[in-house]
Amino acid sequence: MTATDVDDLIQTSLLGEAVENAPIGVFVADEEMRYIAVNRAASAMLGYERDELLGLLATSLSPLPDATERYREMVAAGERSGTTRALRKDGSEIEVEYWSCTTRVAQMTVYVTFVRPL
């Protein structure tokens, strides 16, 4: 293992821990719109356990009738931000601000959304 490999490993570990402990929700979805990773803040914000969120469709957490269309617009544009409502596990809704983008992680395309309650 080279010094560069060690530096990359440290960098990746630090970023992962920072995201896990960030005060905003971080949601990562795959190309089928299913959540494949979420941080603690995301789980707490919506009242779910992490394993309950994993595998859910991103659009299933939106009360908006055009959620699928809006998600597809973000995918096509590569980025989207704004405010919306999100469904909590108990059925209540919260107003949130979000920023979503498309990126590549481990040679796969993923969609990352950063969310904070308003």
Buried (B, 14 or more C-beta within 10 A) or exposed (E): EEEEEEEEEEEEEEEEEEBEEBEBBBBBBBEEBBBBBBBBBBBEBBBBEBEBBBEBBBBEBBEBEEBBEBBEEBBEEEEBEEEBBBBEEEEEEBEBBBBBBBEEEEEEEBBBBBBBEE
